[in-house]
Amino acid sequence: MDCPHPAVTLTEEPVRLSHCVSVVHWFTCDACGERAAVVTRTEMFLDRG
């Protein structure tokens, strides 16, 4: 993030795609709302139906 503000909120959001699930952590500036994302985990899965 390029904003100069020190206070940020950290949230977690699962993002499901057709073949995997990624866990994305968002750093959001409390003052201006600028966001930065970090993918912390991606898990692959197979549909064996």
mmCIF entry with sequence, helices, sheets and N, C-alpha, C, O atoms, coordinates in Angstrom:
data_MODEL
# 
_entry.id   MODEL 
# 
_entity.id                         1 
_entity.type                       polymer 
_entity.pdbx_number_of_molecules   1 
# 
_entity_poly.entity_id                      1 
_entity_poly.type                           'polypeptide(L)' 
_entity_poly.nstd_linkage                   no 
_entity_poly.nstd_monomer                   no 
_entity_poly.pdbx_seq_one_letter_code       MDCPHPAVTLTEEPVRLSHCVSVVHWFTCDACGERAAVVTRTEMFLDRG 
_entity_poly.pdbx_seq_one_letter_code_can   MDCPHPAVTLTEEPVRLSHCVSVVHWFTCDACGERAAVVTRTEMFLDRG 
_entity_poly.pdbx_strand_id                 A 
# 
loop_
_entity_poly_seq.entity_id 
_entity_poly_seq.num 
_entity_poly_seq.mon_id 
_entity_poly_seq.hetero 
1 1  MET n 
1 2  ASP n 
1 3  CYS n 
1 4  PRO n 
1 5  HIS n 
1 6  PRO n 
1 7  ALA n 
1 8  VAL n 
1 9  THR n 
1 10 LEU n 
1 11 THR n 
1 12 GLU n 
1 13 GLU n 
1 14 PRO n 
1 15 VAL n 
1 16 ARG n 
1 17 LEU n 
1 18 SER n 
1 19 HIS n 
1 20 CYS n 
1 21 VAL n 
1 22 SER n 
1 23 VAL n 
1 24 VAL n 
1 25 HIS n 
1 26 TRP n 
1 27 PHE n 
1 28 THR n 
1 29 CYS n 
1 30 ASP n 
1 31 ALA n 
1 32 CYS n 
1 33 GLY n 
1 34 GLU n 
1 35 ARG n 
1 36 ALA n 
1 37 ALA n 
1 38 VAL n 
1 39 VAL n 
1 40 THR n 
1 41 ARG n 
1 42 THR n 
1 43 GLU n 
1 44 MET n 
1 45 PHE n 
1 46 LEU n 
1 47 ASP n 
1 48 ARG n 
1 49 GLY n 
# 
_struct_asym.id          A 
_struct_asym.entity_id   1 
# 
_struct_sheet.id               AA1 
_struct_sheet.type             ? 
_struct_sheet.number_strands   3 
_struct_sheet.details          ? 
# 
loop_
_struct_sheet_order.sheet_id 
_struct_sheet_order.range_id_1 
_struct_sheet_order.range_id_2 
_struct_sheet_order.offset 
_struct_sheet_order.sense 
AA1 1 2 ? anti-parallel 
AA1 2 3 ? anti-parallel 
# 
loop_
_struct_sheet_range.sheet_id 
_struct_sheet_range.id 
_struct_sheet_range.beg_label_comp_id 
_struct_sheet_range.beg_label_asym_id 
_struct_sheet_range.beg_label_seq_id 
_struct_sheet_range.pdbx_beg_PDB_ins_code 
_struct_sheet_range.end_label_comp_id 
_struct_sheet_range.end_label_asym_id 
_struct_sheet_range.end_label_seq_id 
_struct_sheet_range.pdbx_end_PDB_ins_code 
_struct_sheet_range.beg_auth_comp_id 
_struct_sheet_range.beg_auth_asym_id 
_struct_sheet_range.beg_auth_seq_id 
_struct_sheet_range.end_auth_comp_id 
_struct_sheet_range.end_auth_asym_id 
_struct_sheet_range.end_auth_seq_id 
AA1 1 VAL A 8  ? ARG A 16 ? VAL A 8  ARG A 16 
AA1 2 CYS A 20 ? CYS A 29 ? CYS A 20 CYS A 29 
AA1 3 ARG A 35 ? MET A 44 ? ARG A 35 MET A 44 
# 
loop_
_atom_site.group_PDB 
_atom_site.id 
_atom_site.type_symbol 
_atom_site.label_atom_id 
_atom_site.label_alt_id 
_atom_site.label_comp_id 
_atom_site.label_asym_id 
_atom_site.label_entity_id 
_atom_site.label_seq_id 
_atom_site.pdbx_PDB_ins_code 
_atom_site.Cartn_x 
_atom_site.Cartn_y 
_atom_site.Cartn_z 
_atom_site.occupancy 
_atom_site.B_iso_or_equiv 
_atom_site.pdbx_formal_charge 
_atom_site.auth_seq_id 
_atom_site.auth_comp_id 
_atom_site.auth_asym_id 
_atom_site.auth_atom_id 
_atom_site.pdbx_PDB_model_num 
ATOM 1   N N  . MET A 1 1  ? 0.843   -1.175  0.000   1.00 0.00 ? 1  MET A N  1 
ATOM 2   C CA . MET A 1 1  ? 0.000   0.000   0.000   1.00 0.00 ? 1  MET A CA 1 
ATOM 3   C C  . MET A 1 1  ? 0.885   1.232   0.000   1.00 0.00 ? 1  MET A C  1 
ATOM 4   O O  . MET A 1 1  ? 1.950   1.249   0.617   1.00 0.00 ? 1  MET A O  1 
ATOM 5   N N  . ASP A 1 2  ? 0.438   2.249   -0.689  1.00 0.00 ? 2  ASP A N  1 
ATOM 6   C CA . ASP A 1 2  ? 1.225   3.470   -0.799  1.00 0.00 ? 2  ASP A CA 1 
ATOM 7   C C  . ASP A 1 2  ? 0.747   4.588   0.111   1.00 0.00 ? 2  ASP A C  1 
ATOM 8   O O  . ASP A 1 2  ? 1.386   5.639   0.174   1.00 0.00 ? 2  ASP A O  1 
ATOM 9   N N  . CYS A 1 3  ? -0.361  4.390   0.820   1.00 0.00 ? 3  CYS A N  1 
ATOM 10  C CA . CYS A 1 3  ? -0.870  5.472   1.662   1.00 0.00 ? 3  CYS A CA 1 
ATOM 11  C C  . CYS A 1 3  ? 0.015   5.626   2.905   1.00 0.00 ? 3  CYS A C  1 
ATOM 12  O O  . CYS A 1 3  ? 0.638   4.658   3.342   1.00 0.00 ? 3  CYS A O  1 
ATOM 13  N N  . PRO A 1 4  ? 0.075   6.837   3.476   1.00 0.00 ? 4  PRO A N  1 
ATOM 14  C CA . PRO A 1 4  ? 0.962   7.093   4.617   1.00 0.00 ? 4  PRO A CA 1 
ATOM 15  C C  . PRO A 1 4  ? 0.335   6.771   5.973   1.00 0.00 ? 4  PRO A C  1 
ATOM 16  O O  . PRO A 1 4  ? 0.989   6.953   7.000   1.00 0.00 ? 4  PRO A O  1 
ATOM 17  N N  . HIS A 1 5  ? -0.884  6.309   6.006   1.00 0.00 ? 5  HIS A N  1 
ATOM 18  C CA . HIS A 1 5  ? -1.597  6.109   7.264   1.00 0.00 ? 5  HIS A CA 1 
ATOM 19  C C  . HIS A 1 5  ? -1.154  4.815   7.951   1.00 0.00 ? 5  HIS A C  1 
ATOM 20  O O  . HIS A 1 5  ? -0.999  3.792   7.285   1.00 0.00 ? 5  HIS A O  1 
ATOM 21  N N  . PRO A 1 6  ? -0.949  4.845   9.271   1.00 0.00 ? 6  PRO A N  1 
ATOM 22  C CA . PRO A 1 6  ? -0.445  3.662   9.974   1.00 0.00 ? 6  PRO A CA 1 
ATOM 23  C C  . PRO A 1 6  ? -1.513  2.645   10.380  1.00 0.00 ? 6  PRO A C  1 
ATOM 24  O O  . PRO A 1 6  ? -1.185  1.477   10.589  1.00 0.00 ? 6  PRO A O  1 
ATOM 25  N N  . ALA A 1 7  ? -2.774  3.052   10.497  1.00 0.00 ? 7  ALA A N  1 
ATOM 26  C CA . ALA A 1 7  ? -3.813  2.148   11.004  1.00 0.00 ? 7  ALA A CA 1 
ATOM 27  C C  . ALA A 1 7  ? -4.470  1.373   9.867   1.00 0.00 ? 7  ALA A C  1 
ATOM 28  O O  . ALA A 1 7  ? -5.048  1.960   8.953   1.00 0.00 ? 7  ALA A O  1 
ATOM 29  N N  . VAL A 1 8  ? -4.372  0.045   9.937   1.00 0.00 ? 8  VAL A N  1 
ATOM 30  C CA . VAL A 1 8  ? -4.996  -0.805  8.931   1.00 0.00 ? 8  VAL A CA 1 
ATOM 31  C C  . VAL A 1 8  ? -5.812  -1.894  9.619   1.00 0.00 ? 8  VAL A C  1 
ATOM 32  O O  . VAL A 1 8  ? -5.541  -2.267  10.761  1.00 0.00 ? 8  VAL A O  1 
ATOM 33  N N  . THR A 1 9  ? -6.811  -2.392  8.905   1.00 0.00 ? 9  THR A N  1 
ATOM 34  C CA . THR A 1 9  ? -7.627  -3.498  9.365   1.00 0.00 ? 9  THR A CA 1 
ATOM 35  C C  . THR A 1 9  ? -7.308  -4.702  8.495   1.00 0.00 ? 9  THR A C  1 
ATOM 36  O O  . THR A 1 9  ? -7.172  -4.573  7.278   1.00 0.00 ? 9  THR A O  1 
ATOM 37  N N  . LEU A 1 10 ? -7.187  -5.873  9.112   1.00 0.00 ? 10 LEU A N  1 
ATOM 38  C CA . LEU A 1 10 ? -6.884  -7.102  8.388   1.00 0.00 ? 10 LEU A CA 1 
ATOM 39  C C  . LEU A 1 10 ? -8.129  -7.971  8.350   1.00 0.00 ? 10 LEU A C  1 
ATOM 40  O O  . LEU A 1 10 ? -8.701  -8.288  9.393   1.00 0.00 ? 10 LEU A O  1 
ATOM 41  N N  . THR A 1 11 ? -8.554  -8.361  7.142   1.00 0.00 ? 11 THR A N  1 
ATOM 42  C CA . THR A 1 11 ? -9.699  -9.256  6.994   1.00 0.00 ? 11 THR A CA 1 
ATOM 43  C C  . THR A 1 11 ? -9.288  -10.433 6.121   1.00 0.00 ? 11 THR A C  1 
ATOM 44  O O  . THR A 1 11 ? -8.316  -10.354 5.370   1.00 0.00 ? 11 THR A O  1 
ATOM 45  N N  . GLU A 1 12 ? -10.035 -11.519 6.228   1.00 0.00 ? 12 GLU A N  1 
ATOM 46  C CA . GLU A 1 12 ? -9.750  -12.739 5.471   1.00 0.00 ? 12 GLU A CA 1 
ATOM 47  C C  . GLU A 1 12 ? -10.958 -13.084 4.621   1.00 0.00 ? 12 GLU A C  1 
ATOM 48  O O  . GLU A 1 12 ? -12.096 -12.986 5.080   1.00 0.00 ? 12 GLU A O  1 
ATOM 49  N N  . GLU A 1 13 ? -10.712 -13.486 3.383   1.00 0.00 ? 13 GLU A N  1 
ATOM 50  C CA . GLU A 1 13 ? -11.800 -13.805 2.462   1.00 0.00 ? 13 GLU A CA 1 
ATOM 51  C C  . GLU A 1 13 ? -11.431 -15.042 1.642   1.00 0.00 ? 13 GLU A C  1 
ATOM 52  O O  . GLU A 1 13 ? -10.417 -15.025 0.945   1.00 0.00 ? 13 GLU A O  1 
ATOM 53  N N  . PRO A 1 14 ? -12.225 -16.113 1.707   1.00 0.00 ? 14 PRO A N  1 
ATOM 54  C CA . PRO A 1 14 ? -11.963 -17.255 0.837   1.00 0.00 ? 14 PRO A CA 1 
ATOM 55  C C  . PRO A 1 14 ? -12.460 -16.960 -0.576  1.00 0.00 ? 14 PRO A C  1 
ATOM 56  O O  . PRO A 1 14 ? -13.558 -16.432 -0.752  1.00 0.00 ? 14 PRO A O  1 
ATOM 57  N N  . VAL A 1 15 ? -11.670 -17.294 -1.563  1.00 0.00 ? 15 VAL A N  1 
ATOM 58  C CA . VAL A 1 15 ? -12.040 -17.087 -2.963  1.00 0.00 ? 15 VAL A CA 1 
ATOM 59  C C  . VAL A 1 15 ? -12.036 -18.454 -3.629  1.00 0.00 ? 15 VAL A C  1 
ATOM 60  O O  . VAL A 1 15 ? -10.984 -19.079 -3.757  1.00 0.00 ? 15 VAL A O  1 
ATOM 61  N N  . ARG A 1 16 ? -13.202 -18.920 -4.053  1.00 0.00 ? 16 ARG A N  1 
ATOM 62  C CA . ARG A 1 16 ? -13.311 -20.252 -4.651  1.00 0.00 ? 16 ARG A CA 1 
ATOM 63  C C  . ARG A 1 16 ? -13.318 -20.133 -6.170  1.00 0.00 ? 16 ARG A C  1 
ATOM 64  O O  . ARG A 1 16 ? -14.103 -19.385 -6.752  1.00 0.00 ? 16 ARG A O  1 
ATOM 65  N N  . LEU A 1 17 ? -12.431 -20.886 -6.787  1.00 0.00 ? 17 LEU A N  1 
ATOM 66  C CA . LEU A 1 17 ? -12.391 -20.996 -8.236  1.00 0.00 ? 17 LEU A CA 1 
ATOM 67  C C  . LEU A 1 17 ? -12.845 -22.403 -8.596  1.00 0.00 ? 17 LEU A C  1 
ATOM 68  O O  . LEU A 1 17 ? -13.194 -23.178 -7.706  1.00 0.00 ? 17 LEU A O  1 
ATOM 69  N N  . SER A 1 18 ? -12.849 -22.747 -9.861  1.00 0.00 ? 18 SER A N  1 
ATOM 70  C CA . SER A 1 18 ? -13.366 -24.053 -10.272 1.00 0.00 ? 18 SER A CA 1 
ATOM 71  C C  . SER A 1 18 ? -12.509 -25.216 -9.783  1.00 0.00 ? 18 SER A C  1 
ATOM 72  O O  . SER A 1 18 ? -13.019 -26.328 -9.652  1.00 0.00 ? 18 SER A O  1 
ATOM 73  N N  . HIS A 1 19 ? -11.236 -24.999 -9.512  1.00 0.00 ? 19 HIS A N  1 
ATOM 74  C CA . HIS A 1 19 ? -10.334 -26.095 -9.153  1.00 0.00 ? 19 HIS A CA 1 
ATOM 75  C C  . HIS A 1 19 ? -9.547  -25.859 -7.866  1.00 0.00 ? 19 HIS A C  1 
ATOM 76  O O  . HIS A 1 19 ? -8.756  -26.714 -7.466  1.00 0.00 ? 19 HIS A O  1 
ATOM 77  N N  . CYS A 1 20 ? -9.751  -24.714 -7.212  1.00 0.00 ? 20 CYS A N  1 
ATOM 78  C CA . CYS A 1 20 ? -8.997  -24.444 -5.993  1.00 0.00 ? 20 CYS A CA 1 
ATOM 79  C C  . CYS A 1 20 ? -9.715  -23.404 -5.138  1.00 0.00 ? 20 CYS A C  1 
ATOM 80  O O  . CYS A 1 20 ? -10.632 -22.719 -5.592  1.00 0.00 ? 20 CYS A O  1 
ATOM 81  N N  . VAL A 1 21 ? -9.274  -23.310 -3.906  1.00 0.00 ? 21 VAL A N  1 
ATOM 82  C CA . VAL A 1 21 ? -9.753  -22.269 -3.002  1.00 0.00 ? 21 VAL A CA 1 
ATOM 83  C C  . VAL A 1 21 ? -8.529  -21.508 -2.519  1.00 0.00 ? 21 VAL A C  1 
ATOM 84  O O  . VAL A 1 21 ? -7.582  -22.109 -2.012  1.00 0.00 ? 21 VAL A O  1 
ATOM 85  N N  . SER A 1 22 ? -8.543  -20.199 -2.672  1.00 0.00 ? 22 SER A N  1 
ATOM 86  C CA . SER A 1 22 ? -7.459  -19.363 -2.174  1.00 0.00 ? 22 SER A CA 1 
ATOM 87  C C  . SER A 1 22 ? -7.960  -18.580 -0.970  1.00 0.00 ? 22 SER A C  1 
ATOM 88  O O  . SER A 1 22 ? -9.107  -18.136 -0.939  1.00 0.00 ? 22 SER A O  1 
ATOM 89  N N  . VAL A 1 23 ? -7.096  -18.414 0.015   1.00 0.00 ? 23 VAL A N  1 
ATOM 90  C CA . VAL A 1 23 ? -7.422  -17.573 1.158   1.00 0.00 ? 23 VAL A CA 1 
ATOM 91  C C  . VAL A 1 23 ? -6.682  -16.260 0.957   1.00 0.00 ? 23 VAL A C  1 
ATOM 92  O O  . VAL A 1 23 ? -5.453  -16.227 0.882   1.00 0.00 ? 23 VAL A O  1 
ATOM 93  N N  . VAL A 1 24 ? -7.446  -15.180 0.871   1.00 0.00 ? 24 VAL A N  1 
ATOM 94  C CA . VAL A 1 24 ? -6.890  -13.859 0.615   1.00 0.00 ? 24 VAL A CA 1 
ATOM 95  C C  . VAL A 1 24 ? -7.042  -13.019 1.877   1.00 0.00 ? 24 VAL A C  1 
ATOM 96  O O  . VAL A 1 24 ? -8.135  -12.921 2.433   1.00 0.00 ? 24 VAL A O  1 
ATOM 97  N N  . HIS A 1 25 ? -5.948  -12.413 2.327   1.00 0.00 ? 25 HIS A N  1 
ATOM 98  C CA . HIS A 1 25 ? -6.000  -11.467 3.436   1.00 0.00 ? 25 HIS A CA 1 
ATOM 99  C C  . HIS A 1 25 ? -5.937  -10.057 2.847   1.00 0.00 ? 25 HIS A C  1 
ATOM 100 O O  . HIS A 1 25 ? -5.059  -9.741  2.044   1.00 0.00 ? 25 HIS A O  1 
ATOM 101 N N  . TRP A 1 26 ? -6.877  -9.230  3.260   1.00 0.00 ? 26 TRP A N  1 
ATOM 102 C CA . TRP A 1 26 ? -6.931  -7.849  2.807   1.00 0.00 ? 26 TRP A CA 1 
ATOM 103 C C  . TRP A 1 26 ? -6.447  -6.931  3.917   1.00 0.00 ? 26 TRP A C  1 
ATOM 104 O O  . TRP A 1 26 ? -6.920  -7.014  5.050   1.00 0.00 ? 26 TRP A O  1 
ATOM 105 N N  . PHE A 1 27 ? -5.507  -6.059  3.592   1.00 0.00 ? 27 PHE A N  1 
ATOM 106 C CA . PHE A 1 27 ? -5.104  -4.982  4.484   1.00 0.00 ? 27 PHE A CA 1 
ATOM 107 C C  . PHE A 1 27 ? -5.825  -3.738  3.983   1.00 0.00 ? 27 PHE A C  1 
ATOM 108 O O  . PHE A 1 27 ? -5.597  -3.304  2.854   1.00 0.00 ? 27 PHE A O  1 
ATOM 109 N N  . THR A 1 28 ? -6.692  -3.159  4.810   1.00 0.00 ? 28 THR A N  1 
ATOM 110 C CA . THR A 1 28 ? -7.475  -1.991  4.417   1.00 0.00 ? 28 THR A CA 1 
ATOM 111 C C  . THR A 1 28 ? -7.116  -0.821  5.321   1.00 0.00 ? 28 THR A C  1 
ATOM 112 O O  . THR A 1 28 ? -7.176  -0.943  6.544   1.00 0.00 ? 28 THR A O  1 
ATOM 113 N N  . CYS A 1 29 ? -6.744  0.309   4.732   1.00 0.00 ? 29 CYS A N  1 
ATOM 114 C CA . CYS A 1 29 ? -6.418  1.506   5.499   1.00 0.00 ? 29 CYS A CA 1 
ATOM 115 C C  . CYS A 1 29 ? -7.688  2.044   6.145   1.00 0.00 ? 29 CYS A C  1 
ATOM 116 O O  . CYS A 1 29 ? -8.692  2.253   5.465   1.00 0.00 ? 29 CYS A O  1 
ATOM 117 N N  . ASP A 1 30 ? -7.646  2.270   7.457   1.00 0.00 ? 30 ASP A N  1 
ATOM 118 C CA . ASP A 1 30 ? -8.805  2.782   8.174   1.00 0.00 ? 30 ASP A CA 1 
ATOM 119 C C  . ASP A 1 30 ? -9.115  4.233   7.807   1.00 0.00 ? 30 ASP A C  1 
ATOM 120 O O  . ASP A 1 30 ? -10.261 4.663   7.933   1.00 0.00 ? 30 ASP A O  1 
ATOM 121 N N  . ALA A 1 31 ? -8.120  4.992   7.359   1.00 0.00 ? 31 ALA A N  1 
ATOM 122 C CA . ALA A 1 31 ? -8.315  6.411   7.061   1.00 0.00 ? 31 ALA A CA 1 
ATOM 123 C C  . ALA A 1 31 ? -8.810  6.666   5.637   1.00 0.00 ? 31 ALA A C  1 
ATOM 124 O O  . ALA A 1 31 ? -9.748  7.438   5.441   1.00 0.00 ? 31 ALA A O  1 
ATOM 125 N N  . CYS A 1 32 ? -8.188  6.026   4.638   1.00 0.00 ? 32 CYS A N  1 
ATOM 126 C CA . CYS A 1 32 ? -8.527  6.354   3.248   1.00 0.00 ? 32 CYS A CA 1 
ATOM 127 C C  . CYS A 1 32 ? -9.174  5.204   2.486   1.00 0.00 ? 32 CYS A C  1 
ATOM 128 O O  . CYS A 1 32 ? -9.684  5.412   1.385   1.00 0.00 ? 32 CYS A O  1 
ATOM 129 N N  . GLY A 1 33 ? -9.166  3.997   3.044   1.00 0.00 ? 33 GLY A N  1 
ATOM 130 C CA . GLY A 1 33 ? -9.818  2.866   2.385   1.00 0.00 ? 33 GLY A CA 1 
ATOM 131 C C  . GLY A 1 33 ? -8.975  2.145   1.355   1.00 0.00 ? 33 GLY A C  1 
ATOM 132 O O  . GLY A 1 33 ? -9.461  1.208   0.721   1.00 0.00 ? 33 GLY A O  1 
ATOM 133 N N  . GLU A 1 34 ? -7.725  2.549   1.165   1.00 0.00 ? 34 GLU A N  1 
ATOM 134 C CA . GLU A 1 34 ? -6.858  1.846   0.212   1.00 0.00 ? 34 GLU A CA 1 
ATOM 135 C C  . GLU A 1 34 ? -6.677  0.403   0.668   1.00 0.00 ? 34 GLU A C  1 
ATOM 136 O O  . GLU A 1 34 ? -6.560  0.128   1.862   1.00 0.00 ? 34 GLU A O  1 
ATOM 137 N N  . ARG A 1 35 ? -6.655  -0.523  -0.304  1.00 0.00 ? 35 ARG A N  1 
ATOM 138 C CA . ARG A 1 35 ? -6.570  -1.946  0.028   1.00 0.00 ? 35 ARG A CA 1 
ATOM 139 C C  . ARG A 1 35 ? -5.382  -2.600  -0.656  1.00 0.00 ? 35 ARG A C  1 
ATOM 140 O O  . ARG A 1 35 ? -4.973  -2.205  -1.748  1.00 0.00 ? 35 ARG A O  1 
ATOM 141 N N  . ALA A 1 36 ? -4.839  -3.608  0.011   1.00 0.00 ? 36 ALA A N  1 
ATOM 142 C CA . ALA A 1 36 ? -3.788  -4.446  -0.558  1.00 0.00 ? 36 ALA A CA 1 
ATOM 143 C C  . ALA A 1 36 ? -4.117  -5.882  -0.191  1.00 0.00 ? 36 ALA A C  1 
ATOM 144 O O  . ALA A 1 36 ? -4.558  -6.157  0.925   1.00 0.00 ? 36 ALA A O  1 
ATOM 145 N N  . ALA A 1 37 ? -3.905  -6.794  -1.123  1.00 0.00 ? 37 ALA A N  1 
ATOM 146 C CA . ALA A 1 37 ? -4.246  -8.200  -0.903  1.00 0.00 ? 37 ALA A CA 1 
ATOM 147 C C  . ALA A 1 37 ? -2.992  -9.057  -0.846  1.00 0.00 ? 37 ALA A C  1 
ATOM 148 O O  . ALA A 1 37 ? -2.008  -8.808  -1.543  1.00 0.00 ? 37 ALA A O  1 
ATOM 149 N N  . VAL A 1 38 ? -3.059  -10.082 0.010   1.00 0.00 ? 38 VAL A N  1 
ATOM 150 C CA . VAL A 1 38 ? -1.995  -11.075 0.107   1.00 0.00 ? 38 VAL A CA 1 
ATOM 151 C C  . VAL A 1 38 ? -2.662  -12.438 0.096   1.00 0.00 ? 38 VAL A C  1 
ATOM 152 O O  . VAL A 1 38 ? -3.491  -12.732 0.958   1.00 0.00 ? 38 VAL A O  1 
ATOM 153 N N  . VAL A 1 39 ? -2.305  -13.281 -0.880  1.00 0.00 ? 39 VAL A N  1 
ATOM 154 C CA . VAL A 1 39 ? -2.828  -14.648 -0.918  1.00 0.00 ? 39 VAL A CA 1 
ATOM 155 C C  . VAL A 1 39 ? -1.958  -15.475 0.018   1.00 0.00 ? 39 VAL A C  1 
ATOM 156 O O  . VAL A 1 39 ? -0.753  -15.612 -0.195  1.00 0.00 ? 39 VAL A O  1 
ATOM 157 N N  . THR A 1 40 ? -2.585  -16.031 1.066   1.00 0.00 ? 40 THR A N  1 
ATOM 158 C CA . THR A 1 40 ? -1.809  -16.751 2.069   1.00 0.00 ? 40 THR A CA 1 
ATOM 159 C C  . THR A 1 40 ? -1.861  -18.258 1.902   1.00 0.00 ? 40 THR A C  1 
ATOM 160 O O  . THR A 1 40 ? -0.978  -18.963 2.391   1.00 0.00 ? 40 THR A O  1 
ATOM 161 N N  . ARG A 1 41 ? -2.880  -18.766 1.219   1.00 0.00 ? 41 ARG A N  1 
ATOM 162 C CA . ARG A 1 41 ? -2.975  -20.220 1.051   1.00 0.00 ? 41 ARG A CA 1 
ATOM 163 C C  . ARG A 1 41 ? -3.848  -20.522 -0.153  1.00 0.00 ? 41 ARG A C  1 
ATOM 164 O O  . ARG A 1 41 ? -4.868  -19.866 -0.365  1.00 0.00 ? 41 ARG A O  1 
ATOM 165 N N  . THR A 1 42 ? -3.456  -21.501 -0.933  1.00 0.00 ? 42 THR A N  1 
ATOM 166 C CA . THR A 1 42 ? -4.266  -21.995 -2.040  1.00 0.00 ? 42 THR A CA 1 
ATOM 167 C C  . THR A 1 42 ? -4.319  -23.509 -1.935  1.00 0.00 ? 42 THR A C  1 
ATOM 168 O O  . THR A 1 42 ? -3.286  -24.171 -1.839  1.00 0.00 ? 42 THR A O  1 
ATOM 169 N N  . GLU A 1 43 ? -5.520  -24.048 -1.954  1.00 0.00 ? 43 GLU A N  1 
ATOM 170 C CA . GLU A 1 43 ? -5.695  -25.496 -1.870  1.00 0.00 ? 43 GLU A CA 1 
ATOM 171 C C  . GLU A 1 43 ? -6.394  -25.989 -3.126  1.00 0.00 ? 43 GLU A C  1 
ATOM 172 O O  . GLU A 1 43 ? -7.433  -25.462 -3.521  1.00 0.00 ? 43 GLU A O  1 
ATOM 173 N N  . MET A 1 44 ? -5.814  -26.998 -3.743  1.00 0.00 ? 44 MET A N  1 
ATOM 174 C CA . MET A 1 44 ? -6.395  -27.614 -4.932  1.00 0.00 ? 44 MET A CA 1 
ATOM 175 C C  . MET A 1 44 ? -7.373  -28.695 -4.503  1.00 0.00 ? 44 MET A C  1 
ATOM 176 O O  . MET A 1 44 ? -7.190  -29.325 -3.461  1.00 0.00 ? 44 MET A O  1 
ATOM 177 N N  . PHE A 1 45 ? -8.408  -28.913 -5.300  1.00 0.00 ? 45 PHE A N  1 
ATOM 178 C CA . PHE A 1 45 ? -9.312  -30.016 -5.017  1.00 0.00 ? 45 PHE A CA 1 
ATOM 179 C C  . PHE A 1 45 ? -9.772  -30.634 -6.319  1.00 0.00 ? 45 PHE A C  1 
ATOM 180 O O  . PHE A 1 45 ? -9.820  -29.974 -7.357  1.00 0.00 ? 45 PHE A O  1 
ATOM 181 N N  . LEU A 1 46 ? -10.109 -31.910 -6.249  1.00 0.00 ? 46 LEU A N  1 
ATOM 182 C CA . LEU A 1 46 ? -10.560 -32.662 -7.415  1.00 0.00 ? 46 LEU A CA 1 
ATOM 183 C C  . LEU A 1 46 ? -11.997 -33.084 -7.203  1.00 0.00 ? 46 LEU A C  1 
ATOM 184 O O  . LEU A 1 46 ? -12.369 -33.508 -6.108  1.00 0.00 ? 46 LEU A O  1 
ATOM 185 N N  . ASP A 1 47 ? -12.797 -32.973 -8.227  1.00 0.00 ? 47 ASP A N  1 
ATOM 186 C CA . ASP A 1 47 ? -14.178 -33.439 -8.167  1.00 0.00 ? 47 ASP A CA 1 
ATOM 187 C C  . ASP A 1 47 ? -14.186 -34.894 -8.616  1.00 0.00 ? 47 ASP A C  1 
ATOM 188 O O  . ASP A 1 47 ? -14.010 -35.184 -9.800  1.00 0.00 ? 47 ASP A O  1 
ATOM 189 N N  . ARG A 1 48 ? -14.387 -35.791 -7.689  1.00 0.00 ? 48 ARG A N  1 
ATOM 190 C CA . ARG A 1 48 ? -14.357 -37.224 -8.010  1.00 0.00 ? 48 ARG A CA 1 
ATOM 191 C C  . ARG A 1 48 ? -15.759 -37.787 -8.124  1.00 0.00 ? 48 ARG A C  1 
ATOM 192 O O  . ARG A 1 48 ? -15.957 -38.997 -8.009  1.00 0.00 ? 48 ARG A O  1 
ATOM 193 N N  . GLY A 1 49 ? -16.760 -36.896 -8.353  1.00 0.00 ? 49 GLY A N  1 
ATOM 194 C CA . GLY A 1 49 ? -18.153 -37.287 -8.438  1.00 0.00 ? 49 GLY A CA 1 
ATOM 195 C C  . GLY A 1 49 ? -18.414 -38.209 -9.545  1.00 0.00 ? 49 GLY A C  1 
ATOM 196 O O  . GLY A 1 49 ? -19.554 -38.629 -9.743  1.00 0.00 ? 49 GLY A O  1 
# 
